Structure formats: structure tokens, C-alpha cells
Amino acid sequence: MKHVPSIAVLVLLSLTTGAASAFSLGEAARAVTGVTGSGTPQNNAQTQALGLIGQLDELGVTPVQAVGGSGALLQLAKQQLSSTDYAQLAKSVPGIDKLTGDSGLNQLGQLGALSGLLGKADTSVNDQTAAAVDNVQSLPDVSRAFSALGMDAGLVGQFAPILLQYLGSQGVGGQLLQSLGGIWGVGGV
């Protein structure tokens, strides 16, 4: 049996609720925690990643925007950190590559047909948007990716601190967090 990635379950749960419902991405993350359990390191990593997406919900973004925006920032980190620093980041946060670049968007796109059957919003992303997220090399590229996702480029400054807080909670060390803050244009990390 093929298992649906937890992030996909989160998005599906958020799409199956009515617009008038108070069900948020954060609540969906908590629901997925109960469904997936928390006994294995993989489930813990998935649950923690869902927590990140739930925190981004507070910015009023869609699941696609939350995953895509995080993916753009993480793609920039992958491009600009040394290979040693990125390896340390990947070790501290198992599964981070599932959110980096357009990887998370690809997982969401796989839900497009299912969400269509449920009569809910399509989670697919066009090729141009996926390319904008995956081809990030600089901070201006991140802004372009946010725009391609339908977000104001100013949200980069709101995403980055949430992502830094999440990475810190996953055990990413101070020096690496400072490097990431510098890459993402967040001072005083």
C-alpha cells in the first residue's frame, strides 16, 4: 500500500473544510499528528514540518503558498550555504529536502485530482510557478517566487522569522541560524 505523505494529508484536510469553518492549517496539523502517530523519527519529522505549515497559516496564506514560500527560502539556503552547512541543516531537520524548492509543491500537485473529486480547490501549481520556486538563487528570486505564488513580496520578511524559529526548535545551531538569517535578510537572529 502506498502511503500519502503527511503534508499531503494536511493539505487535504485543510481543503475538505468549508470556507466558513474555523478549521485552520494549525488544527489540521494537530489532526494529522493524531492520524500518523508520533512514535517514529519519520513521523516526528513530518509532524514537526506540519507544525511549520500550521504556523504559516497565521499569515493568512494558502497551503500552496505556505509550502511554496518555505520551499523558495529553503532553496535559497541550499544554494548559498556551504555544502557542509547545508549538510548540517539536513541532519538537524530530517526531510527538509521534501520542502526545498518545488518538492513540496510537487506533493501538493499530486492531490489535485483527489481535491477535484471532493469539489474543493485545486492544489496544482503551473510549471512557471514551480520553476520560480525551484530556480531561486538570490533574495530577489525569492521575491519573484512569492509573487508567482500570488503573495506580496513583503511576506518574505514574515516567513523568514517563522522558518528560523522552526529550524531553531529542530536543533539548528546559533551560527547556522545566523547564516540563514543573513541569507534571508533577517537581522538580529
PyMOL commands that place a pseudoatom at each C-alpha (Angstrom):
pseudoatom trace, name=CA, resn=MET, resi=1, chain=A, elem=C, hetatm=0, pos=[0.000, 0.000, 0.000]
pseudoatom trace, name=CA, resn=LYS, resi=2, chain=A, elem=C, hetatm=0, pos=[1.326, 3.433, -0.899]
pseudoatom trace, name=CA, resn=HIS, resi=3, chain=A, elem=C, hetatm=0, pos=[1.318, 5.941, 1.955]
pseudoatom trace, name=CA, resn=VAL, resi=4, chain=A, elem=C, hetatm=0, pos=[0.246, 9.519, 1.348]
pseudoatom trace, name=CA, resn=PRO, resi=5, chain=A, elem=C, hetatm=0, pos=[2.887, 11.961, 2.632]
pseudoatom trace, name=CA, resn=SER, resi=6, chain=A, elem=C, hetatm=0, pos=[1.756, 13.662, 5.828]
pseudoatom trace, name=CA, resn=ILE, resi=7, chain=A, elem=C, hetatm=0, pos=[1.982, 17.093, 4.250]
pseudoatom trace, name=CA, resn=ALA, resi=8, chain=A, elem=C, hetatm=0, pos=[-0.443, 15.877, 1.613]
pseudoatom trace, name=CA, resn=VAL, resi=9, chain=A, elem=C, hetatm=0, pos=[-2.840, 14.747, 4.330]
pseudoatom trace, name=CA, resn=LEU, resi=10, chain=A, elem=C, hetatm=0, pos=[-2.571, 18.181, 5.949]
pseudoatom trace, name=CA, resn=VAL, resi=11, chain=A, elem=C, hetatm=0, pos=[-3.425, 19.942, 2.720]
pseudoatom trace, name=CA, resn=LEU, resi=12, chain=A, elem=C, hetatm=0, pos=[-6.273, 17.551, 2.010]
pseudoatom trace, name=CA, resn=LEU, resi=13, chain=A, elem=C, hetatm=0, pos=[-7.712, 18.154, 5.473]
pseudoatom trace, name=CA, resn=SER, resi=14, chain=A, elem=C, hetatm=0, pos=[-7.476, 21.904, 5.012]
pseudoatom trace, name=CA, resn=LEU, resi=15, chain=A, elem=C, hetatm=0, pos=[-9.170, 21.706, 1.607]
pseudoatom trace, name=CA, resn=THR, resi=16, chain=A, elem=C, hetatm=0, pos=[-12.025, 19.494, 2.756]
pseudoatom trace, name=CA, resn=THR, resi=17, chain=A, elem=C, hetatm=0, pos=[-13.248, 22.018, 5.282]
pseudoatom trace, name=CA, resn=GLY, resi=18, chain=A, elem=C, hetatm=0, pos=[-15.741, 24.662, 4.262]
pseudoatom trace, name=CA, resn=ALA, resi=19, chain=A, elem=C, hetatm=0, pos=[-14.736, 28.259, 3.825]
pseudoatom trace, name=CA, resn=ALA, resi=20, chain=A, elem=C, hetatm=0, pos=[-16.892, 29.279, 6.762]
pseudoatom trace, name=CA, resn=SER, resi=21, chain=A, elem=C, hetatm=0, pos=[-15.271, 26.700, 9.019]
pseudoatom trace, name=CA, resn=ALA, resi=22, chain=A, elem=C, hetatm=0, pos=[-12.798, 27.756, 11.667]
pseudoatom trace, name=CA, resn=PHE, resi=23, chain=A, elem=C, hetatm=0, pos=[-10.607, 24.750, 10.801]
pseudoatom trace, name=CA, resn=SER, resi=24, chain=A, elem=C, hetatm=0, pos=[-7.108, 26.099, 10.182]
pseudoatom trace, name=CA, resn=LEU, resi=25, chain=A, elem=C, hetatm=0, pos=[-3.880, 24.613, 8.914]
pseudoatom trace, name=CA, resn=GLY, resi=26, chain=A, elem=C, hetatm=0, pos=[-2.681, 24.524, 12.513]
pseudoatom trace, name=CA, resn=GLU, resi=27, chain=A, elem=C, hetatm=0, pos=[-5.674, 22.420, 13.515]
pseudoatom trace, name=CA, resn=ALA, resi=28, chain=A, elem=C, hetatm=0, pos=[-5.098, 20.191, 10.502]
pseudoatom trace, name=CA, resn=ALA, resi=29, chain=A, elem=C, hetatm=0, pos=[-1.501, 19.693, 11.634]
pseudoatom trace, name=CA, resn=ARG, resi=30, chain=A, elem=C, hetatm=0, pos=[-2.730, 18.621, 15.062]
pseudoatom trace, name=CA, resn=ALA, resi=31, chain=A, elem=C, hetatm=0, pos=[-5.226, 16.254, 13.445]
pseudoatom trace, name=CA, resn=VAL, resi=32, chain=A, elem=C, hetatm=0, pos=[-2.528, 14.699, 11.283]
pseudoatom trace, name=CA, resn=THR, resi=33, chain=A, elem=C, hetatm=0, pos=[-0.392, 14.210, 14.387]
pseudoatom trace, name=CA, resn=GLY, resi=34, chain=A, elem=C, hetatm=0, pos=[-3.143, 12.008, 15.760]
pseudoatom trace, name=CA, resn=VAL, resi=35, chain=A, elem=C, hetatm=0, pos=[-3.512, 10.112, 12.479]
pseudoatom trace, name=CA, resn=THR, resi=36, chain=A, elem=C, hetatm=0, pos=[0.177, 9.476, 11.812]
pseudoatom trace, name=CA, resn=GLY, resi=37, chain=A, elem=C, hetatm=0, pos=[1.251, 8.874, 15.391]
pseudoatom trace, name=CA, resn=SER, resi=38, chain=A, elem=C, hetatm=0, pos=[4.469, 10.157, 16.839]
pseudoatom trace, name=CA, resn=GLY, resi=39, chain=A, elem=C, hetatm=0, pos=[6.445, 7.040, 17.604]
pseudoatom trace, name=CA, resn=THR, resi=40, chain=A, elem=C, hetatm=0, pos=[8.951, 7.048, 14.756]
pseudoatom trace, name=CA, resn=PRO, resi=41, chain=A, elem=C, hetatm=0, pos=[11.539, 9.667, 13.824]
pseudoatom trace, name=CA, resn=GLN, resi=42, chain=A, elem=C, hetatm=0, pos=[9.982, 9.957, 10.341]
pseudoatom trace, name=CA, resn=ASN, resi=43, chain=A, elem=C, hetatm=0, pos=[6.554, 10.657, 11.814]
pseudoatom trace, name=CA, resn=ASN, resi=44, chain=A, elem=C, hetatm=0, pos=[8.060, 13.154, 14.253]
pseudoatom trace, name=CA, resn=ALA, resi=45, chain=A, elem=C, hetatm=0, pos=[9.805, 14.994, 11.401]
pseudoatom trace, name=CA, resn=GLN, resi=46, chain=A, elem=C, hetatm=0, pos=[6.618, 15.012, 9.329]
pseudoatom trace, name=CA, resn=THR, resi=47, chain=A, elem=C, hetatm=0, pos=[4.539, 16.207, 12.262]
pseudoatom trace, name=CA, resn=GLN, resi=48, chain=A, elem=C, hetatm=0, pos=[7.039, 18.971, 13.006]
pseudoatom trace, name=CA, resn=ALA, resi=49, chain=A, elem=C, hetatm=0, pos=[7.019, 20.060, 9.347]
pseudoatom trace, name=CA, resn=LEU, resi=50, chain=A, elem=C, hetatm=0, pos=[3.233, 20.195, 9.534]
pseudoatom trace, name=CA, resn=GLY, resi=51, chain=A, elem=C, hetatm=0, pos=[3.620, 22.422, 12.575]
pseudoatom trace, name=CA, resn=LEU, resi=52, chain=A, elem=C, hetatm=0, pos=[5.662, 24.842, 10.464]
pseudoatom trace, name=CA, resn=ILE, resi=53, chain=A, elem=C, hetatm=0, pos=[2.952, 24.959, 7.822]
pseudoatom trace, name=CA, resn=GLY, resi=54, chain=A, elem=C, hetatm=0, pos=[0.387, 25.479, 10.583]
pseudoatom trace, name=CA, resn=GLN, resi=55, chain=A, elem=C, hetatm=0, pos=[2.371, 28.458, 11.917]
pseudoatom trace, name=CA, resn=LEU, resi=56, chain=A, elem=C, hetatm=0, pos=[2.481, 29.983, 8.448]
pseudoatom trace, name=CA, resn=ASP, resi=57, chain=A, elem=C, hetatm=0, pos=[-1.315, 29.706, 8.356]
pseudoatom trace, name=CA, resn=GLU, resi=58, chain=A, elem=C, hetatm=0, pos=[-1.354, 32.629, 10.791]
pseudoatom trace, name=CA, resn=LEU, resi=59, chain=A, elem=C, hetatm=0, pos=[-0.101, 34.828, 7.934]
pseudoatom trace, name=CA, resn=GLY, resi=60, chain=A, elem=C, hetatm=0, pos=[-3.330, 34.150, 6.045]
pseudoatom trace, name=CA, resn=VAL, resi=61, chain=A, elem=C, hetatm=0, pos=[-1.707, 32.171, 3.241]
pseudoatom trace, name=CA, resn=THR, resi=62, chain=A, elem=C, hetatm=0, pos=[-3.000, 29.108, 1.415]
pseudoatom trace, name=CA, resn=PRO, resi=63, chain=A, elem=C, hetatm=0, pos=[-1.361, 25.696, 1.801]
pseudoatom trace, name=CA, resn=VAL, resi=64, chain=A, elem=C, hetatm=0, pos=[0.258, 26.077, -1.629]
pseudoatom trace, name=CA, resn=GLN, resi=65, chain=A, elem=C, hetatm=0, pos=[1.631, 29.485, -0.644]
pseudoatom trace, name=CA, resn=ALA, resi=66, chain=A, elem=C, hetatm=0, pos=[2.918, 28.190, 2.710]
pseudoatom trace, name=CA, resn=VAL, resi=67, chain=A, elem=C, hetatm=0, pos=[4.713, 25.245, 1.126]
pseudoatom trace, name=CA, resn=GLY, resi=68, chain=A, elem=C, hetatm=0, pos=[5.936, 27.227, -1.888]
pseudoatom trace, name=CA, resn=GLY, resi=69, chain=A, elem=C, hetatm=0, pos=[7.194, 30.165, 0.164]
pseudoatom trace, name=CA, resn=SER, resi=70, chain=A, elem=C, hetatm=0, pos=[9.051, 27.856, 2.542]
pseudoatom trace, name=CA, resn=GLY, resi=71, chain=A, elem=C, hetatm=0, pos=[10.413, 25.956, -0.442]
pseudoatom trace, name=CA, resn=ALA, resi=72, chain=A, elem=C, hetatm=0, pos=[11.732, 29.150, -2.035]
pseudoatom trace, name=CA, resn=LEU, resi=73, chain=A, elem=C, hetatm=0, pos=[13.525, 30.225, 1.159]
pseudoatom trace, name=CA, resn=LEU, resi=74, chain=A, elem=C, hetatm=0, pos=[14.969, 26.753, 1.701]
pseudoatom trace, name=CA, resn=GLN, resi=75, chain=A, elem=C, hetatm=0, pos=[16.091, 26.607, -1.943]
pseudoatom trace, name=CA, resn=LEU, resi=76, chain=A, elem=C, hetatm=0, pos=[17.970, 29.881, -1.405]
pseudoatom trace, name=CA, resn=ALA, resi=77, chain=A, elem=C, hetatm=0, pos=[19.599, 28.399, 1.700]
pseudoatom trace, name=CA, resn=LYS, resi=78, chain=A, elem=C, hetatm=0, pos=[20.607, 25.303, -0.269]
pseudoatom trace, name=CA, resn=GLN, resi=79, chain=A, elem=C, hetatm=0, pos=[22.160, 27.494, -2.977]
pseudoatom trace, name=CA, resn=GLN, resi=80, chain=A, elem=C, hetatm=0, pos=[24.009, 29.893, -0.676]
pseudoatom trace, name=CA, resn=LEU, resi=81, chain=A, elem=C, hetatm=0, pos=[25.106, 27.810, 2.309]
pseudoatom trace, name=CA, resn=SER, resi=82, chain=A, elem=C, hetatm=0, pos=[28.339, 25.863, 2.086]
pseudoatom trace, name=CA, resn=SER, resi=83, chain=A, elem=C, hetatm=0, pos=[27.845, 22.170, 1.417]
pseudoatom trace, name=CA, resn=THR, resi=84, chain=A, elem=C, hetatm=0, pos=[28.980, 21.466, 4.997]
pseudoatom trace, name=CA, resn=ASP, resi=85, chain=A, elem=C, hetatm=0, pos=[26.454, 23.904, 6.472]
pseudoatom trace, name=CA, resn=TYR, resi=86, chain=A, elem=C, hetatm=0, pos=[23.631, 22.574, 4.311]
pseudoatom trace, name=CA, resn=ALA, resi=87, chain=A, elem=C, hetatm=0, pos=[24.535, 19.006, 5.306]
pseudoatom trace, name=CA, resn=GLN, resi=88, chain=A, elem=C, hetatm=0, pos=[24.318, 20.091, 8.966]
pseudoatom trace, name=CA, resn=LEU, resi=89, chain=A, elem=C, hetatm=0, pos=[20.922, 21.674, 8.286]
pseudoatom trace, name=CA, resn=ALA, resi=90, chain=A, elem=C, hetatm=0, pos=[19.681, 18.490, 6.612]
pseudoatom trace, name=CA, resn=LYS, resi=91, chain=A, elem=C, hetatm=0, pos=[20.990, 16.416, 9.533]
pseudoatom trace, name=CA, resn=SER, resi=92, chain=A, elem=C, hetatm=0, pos=[19.264, 18.652, 12.092]
pseudoatom trace, name=CA, resn=VAL, resi=93, chain=A, elem=C, hetatm=0, pos=[15.987, 18.697, 10.166]
pseudoatom trace, name=CA, resn=PRO, resi=94, chain=A, elem=C, hetatm=0, pos=[15.385, 15.286, 8.562]
pseudoatom trace, name=CA, resn=GLY, resi=95, chain=A, elem=C, hetatm=0, pos=[13.226, 15.512, 5.464]
pseudoatom trace, name=CA, resn=ILE, resi=96, chain=A, elem=C, hetatm=0, pos=[13.945, 19.186, 4.811]
pseudoatom trace, name=CA, resn=ASP, resi=97, chain=A, elem=C, hetatm=0, pos=[14.548, 18.324, 1.153]
pseudoatom trace, name=CA, resn=LYS, resi=98, chain=A, elem=C, hetatm=0, pos=[10.839, 17.422, 0.913]
pseudoatom trace, name=CA, resn=LEU, resi=99, chain=A, elem=C, hetatm=0, pos=[10.090, 21.140, 1.387]
pseudoatom trace, name=CA, resn=THR, resi=100, chain=A, elem=C, hetatm=0, pos=[13.072, 22.578, -0.525]
pseudoatom trace, name=CA, resn=GLY, resi=101, chain=A, elem=C, hetatm=0, pos=[12.476, 24.113, -3.945]
pseudoatom trace, name=CA, resn=ASP, resi=102, chain=A, elem=C, hetatm=0, pos=[9.414, 22.775, -5.704]
pseudoatom trace, name=CA, resn=SER, resi=103, chain=A, elem=C, hetatm=0, pos=[9.461, 19.365, -3.936]
pseudoatom trace, name=CA, resn=GLY, resi=104, chain=A, elem=C, hetatm=0, pos=[6.647, 20.322, -1.573]
pseudoatom trace, name=CA, resn=LEU, resi=105, chain=A, elem=C, hetatm=0, pos=[4.658, 21.828, -4.430]
pseudoatom trace, name=CA, resn=ASN, resi=106, chain=A, elem=C, hetatm=0, pos=[5.000, 18.579, -6.367]
pseudoatom trace, name=CA, resn=GLN, resi=107, chain=A, elem=C, hetatm=0, pos=[3.489, 16.682, -3.433]
pseudoatom trace, name=CA, resn=LEU, resi=108, chain=A, elem=C, hetatm=0, pos=[0.609, 19.148, -3.314]
pseudoatom trace, name=CA, resn=GLY, resi=109, chain=A, elem=C, hetatm=0, pos=[0.084, 18.813, -7.059]
pseudoatom trace, name=CA, resn=GLN, resi=110, chain=A, elem=C, hetatm=0, pos=[-0.425, 15.084, -6.636]
pseudoatom trace, name=CA, resn=LEU, resi=111, chain=A, elem=C, hetatm=0, pos=[-3.508, 15.896, -4.577]
pseudoatom trace, name=CA, resn=GLY, resi=112, chain=A, elem=C, hetatm=0, pos=[-5.085, 17.933, -7.379]
pseudoatom trace, name=CA, resn=ALA, resi=113, chain=A, elem=C, hetatm=0, pos=[-7.203, 15.112, -8.746]
pseudoatom trace, name=CA, resn=LEU, resi=114, chain=A, elem=C, hetatm=0, pos=[-8.380, 13.997, -5.307]
pseudoatom trace, name=CA, resn=SER, resi=115, chain=A, elem=C, hetatm=0, pos=[-9.336, 17.501, -4.228]
pseudoatom trace, name=CA, resn=GLY, resi=116, chain=A, elem=C, hetatm=0, pos=[-11.196, 17.903, -7.534]
pseudoatom trace, name=CA, resn=LEU, resi=117, chain=A, elem=C, hetatm=0, pos=[-13.217, 14.811, -6.719]
pseudoatom trace, name=CA, resn=LEU, resi=118, chain=A, elem=C, hetatm=0, pos=[-14.099, 16.370, -3.392]
pseudoatom trace, name=CA, resn=GLY, resi=119, chain=A, elem=C, hetatm=0, pos=[-15.221, 19.559, -5.126]
pseudoatom trace, name=CA, resn=LYS, resi=120, chain=A, elem=C, hetatm=0, pos=[-12.564, 21.636, -3.412]
pseudoatom trace, name=CA, resn=ALA, resi=121, chain=A, elem=C, hetatm=0, pos=[-9.826, 23.966, -4.579]
pseudoatom trace, name=CA, resn=ASP, resi=122, chain=A, elem=C, hetatm=0, pos=[-7.181, 22.603, -6.911]
pseudoatom trace, name=CA, resn=THR, resi=123, chain=A, elem=C, hetatm=0, pos=[-3.744, 22.263, -5.335]
pseudoatom trace, name=CA, resn=SER, resi=124, chain=A, elem=C, hetatm=0, pos=[-1.899, 22.001, -8.633]
pseudoatom trace, name=CA, resn=VAL, resi=125, chain=A, elem=C, hetatm=0, pos=[0.725, 24.568, -9.496]
pseudoatom trace, name=CA, resn=ASN, resi=126, chain=A, elem=C, hetatm=0, pos=[1.578, 25.659, -13.015]
pseudoatom trace, name=CA, resn=ASP, resi=127, chain=A, elem=C, hetatm=0, pos=[5.039, 24.978, -14.405]
pseudoatom trace, name=CA, resn=GLN, resi=128, chain=A, elem=C, hetatm=0, pos=[6.009, 28.647, -14.330]
pseudoatom trace, name=CA, resn=THR, resi=129, chain=A, elem=C, hetatm=0, pos=[5.263, 28.925, -10.600]
pseudoatom trace, name=CA, resn=ALA, resi=130, chain=A, elem=C, hetatm=0, pos=[7.086, 25.669, -9.818]
pseudoatom trace, name=CA, resn=ALA, resi=131, chain=A, elem=C, hetatm=0, pos=[10.095, 26.880, -11.812]
pseudoatom trace, name=CA, resn=ALA, resi=132, chain=A, elem=C, hetatm=0, pos=[10.102, 30.216, -9.963]
pseudoatom trace, name=CA, resn=VAL, resi=133, chain=A, elem=C, hetatm=0, pos=[10.273, 28.364, -6.639]
pseudoatom trace, name=CA, resn=ASP, resi=134, chain=A, elem=C, hetatm=0, pos=[12.806, 25.776, -7.784]
pseudoatom trace, name=CA, resn=ASN, resi=135, chain=A, elem=C, hetatm=0, pos=[15.200, 28.187, -9.545]
pseudoatom trace, name=CA, resn=VAL, resi=136, chain=A, elem=C, hetatm=0, pos=[15.843, 30.516, -6.612]
pseudoatom trace, name=CA, resn=GLN, resi=137, chain=A, elem=C, hetatm=0, pos=[19.453, 31.728, -6.500]
pseudoatom trace, name=CA, resn=SER, resi=138, chain=A, elem=C, hetatm=0, pos=[19.087, 35.091, -4.734]
pseudoatom trace, name=CA, resn=LEU, resi=139, chain=A, elem=C, hetatm=0, pos=[16.771, 37.012, -2.424]
pseudoatom trace, name=CA, resn=PRO, resi=140, chain=A, elem=C, hetatm=0, pos=[15.189, 38.865, -5.383]
pseudoatom trace, name=CA, resn=ASP, resi=141, chain=A, elem=C, hetatm=0, pos=[14.419, 35.409, -6.845]
pseudoatom trace, name=CA, resn=VAL, resi=142, chain=A, elem=C, hetatm=0, pos=[12.605, 34.556, -3.587]
pseudoatom trace, name=CA, resn=SER, resi=143, chain=A, elem=C, hetatm=0, pos=[10.508, 37.713, -4.019]
pseudoatom trace, name=CA, resn=ARG, resi=144, chain=A, elem=C, hetatm=0, pos=[9.689, 36.669, -7.595]
pseudoatom trace, name=CA, resn=ALA, resi=145, chain=A, elem=C, hetatm=0, pos=[8.714, 33.191, -6.376]
pseudoatom trace, name=CA, resn=PHE, resi=146, chain=A, elem=C, hetatm=0, pos=[6.415, 34.728, -3.751]
pseudoatom trace, name=CA, resn=SER, resi=147, chain=A, elem=C, hetatm=0, pos=[4.820, 36.872, -6.460]
pseudoatom trace, name=CA, resn=ALA, resi=148, chain=A, elem=C, hetatm=0, pos=[4.386, 33.817, -8.702]
pseudoatom trace, name=CA, resn=LEU, resi=149, chain=A, elem=C, hetatm=0, pos=[2.613, 32.138, -5.771]
pseudoatom trace, name=CA, resn=GLY, resi=150, chain=A, elem=C, hetatm=0, pos=[0.231, 35.102, -5.536]
pseudoatom trace, name=CA, resn=MET, resi=151, chain=A, elem=C, hetatm=0, pos=[1.794, 36.622, -2.421]
pseudoatom trace, name=CA, resn=ASP, resi=152, chain=A, elem=C, hetatm=0, pos=[3.159, 40.075, -1.789]
pseudoatom trace, name=CA, resn=ALA, resi=153, chain=A, elem=C, hetatm=0, pos=[6.960, 40.030, -1.817]
pseudoatom trace, name=CA, resn=GLY, resi=154, chain=A, elem=C, hetatm=0, pos=[6.828, 41.722, 1.604]
pseudoatom trace, name=CA, resn=LEU, resi=155, chain=A, elem=C, hetatm=0, pos=[5.717, 38.415, 3.101]
pseudoatom trace, name=CA, resn=VAL, resi=156, chain=A, elem=C, hetatm=0, pos=[9.290, 37.127, 2.705]
pseudoatom trace, name=CA, resn=GLY, resi=157, chain=A, elem=C, hetatm=0, pos=[10.145, 39.177, 5.791]
pseudoatom trace, name=CA, resn=GLN, resi=158, chain=A, elem=C, hetatm=0, pos=[7.326, 37.482, 7.705]
pseudoatom trace, name=CA, resn=PHE, resi=159, chain=A, elem=C, hetatm=0, pos=[8.023, 33.929, 6.509]
pseudoatom trace, name=CA, resn=ALA, resi=160, chain=A, elem=C, hetatm=0, pos=[11.753, 34.018, 7.297]
pseudoatom trace, name=CA, resn=PRO, resi=161, chain=A, elem=C, hetatm=0, pos=[11.476, 34.575, 11.089]
pseudoatom trace, name=CA, resn=ILE, resi=162, chain=A, elem=C, hetatm=0, pos=[8.872, 31.801, 11.368]
pseudoatom trace, name=CA, resn=LEU, resi=163, chain=A, elem=C, hetatm=0, pos=[11.123, 29.460, 9.402]
pseudoatom trace, name=CA, resn=LEU, resi=164, chain=A, elem=C, hetatm=0, pos=[14.137, 30.423, 11.542]
pseudoatom trace, name=CA, resn=GLN, resi=165, chain=A, elem=C, hetatm=0, pos=[12.157, 29.784, 14.729]
pseudoatom trace, name=CA, resn=TYR, resi=166, chain=A, elem=C, hetatm=0, pos=[11.096, 26.384, 13.389]
pseudoatom trace, name=CA, resn=LEU, resi=167, chain=A, elem=C, hetatm=0, pos=[14.662, 25.458, 12.430]
pseudoatom trace, name=CA, resn=GLY, resi=168, chain=A, elem=C, hetatm=0, pos=[15.918, 26.553, 15.852]
pseudoatom trace, name=CA, resn=SER, resi=169, chain=A, elem=C, hetatm=0, pos=[13.323, 24.338, 17.511]
pseudoatom trace, name=CA, resn=GLN, resi=170, chain=A, elem=C, hetatm=0, pos=[14.672, 21.438, 15.434]
pseudoatom trace, name=CA, resn=GLY, resi=171, chain=A, elem=C, hetatm=0, pos=[18.154, 21.848, 16.889]
pseudoatom trace, name=CA, resn=VAL, resi=172, chain=A, elem=C, hetatm=0, pos=[19.783, 24.013, 14.238]
pseudoatom trace, name=CA, resn=GLY, resi=173, chain=A, elem=C, hetatm=0, pos=[22.668, 25.791, 15.970]
pseudoatom trace, name=CA, resn=GLY, resi=174, chain=A, elem=C, hetatm=0, pos=[23.112, 29.517, 16.517]
pseudoatom trace, name=CA, resn=GLN, resi=175, chain=A, elem=C, hetatm=0, pos=[25.843, 30.110, 13.931]
pseudoatom trace, name=CA, resn=LEU, resi=176, chain=A, elem=C, hetatm=0, pos=[23.879, 28.314, 11.216]
pseudoatom trace, name=CA, resn=LEU, resi=177, chain=A, elem=C, hetatm=0, pos=[20.718, 30.227, 12.176]
pseudoatom trace, name=CA, resn=GLN, resi=178, chain=A, elem=C, hetatm=0, pos=[22.686, 33.482, 11.902]
pseudoatom trace, name=CA, resn=SER, resi=179, chain=A, elem=C, hetatm=0, pos=[23.902, 32.465, 8.451]
pseudoatom trace, name=CA, resn=LEU, resi=180, chain=A, elem=C, hetatm=0, pos=[20.349, 31.657, 7.376]
pseudoatom trace, name=CA, resn=GLY, resi=181, chain=A, elem=C, hetatm=0, pos=[19.091, 34.955, 8.795]
pseudoatom trace, name=CA, resn=GLY, resi=182, chain=A, elem=C, hetatm=0, pos=[21.732, 36.786, 6.768]
pseudoatom trace, name=CA, resn=ILE, resi=183, chain=A, elem=C, hetatm=0, pos=[20.837, 34.888, 3.602]
pseudoatom trace, name=CA, resn=TRP, resi=184, chain=A, elem=C, hetatm=0, pos=[17.128, 35.619, 4.104]
pseudoatom trace, name=CA, resn=GLY, resi=185, chain=A, elem=C, hetatm=0, pos=[17.662, 39.272, 5.064]
pseudoatom trace, name=CA, resn=VAL, resi=186, chain=A, elem=C, hetatm=0, pos=[16.562, 38.898, 8.684]
pseudoatom trace, name=CA, resn=GLY, resi=187, chain=A, elem=C, hetatm=0, pos=[18.723, 40.873, 11.083]
pseudoatom trace, name=CA, resn=GLY, resi=188, chain=A, elem=C, hetatm=0, pos=[19.290, 40.255, 14.776]
pseudoatom trace, name=CA, resn=VAL, resi=189, chain=A, elem=C, hetatm=0, pos=[18.931, 36.478, 14.710]
for i in range(1, 189): cmd.bond("trace and resi %d" % i, "trace and resi %d" % (i + 1))
show_as sticks, trace
zoom trace
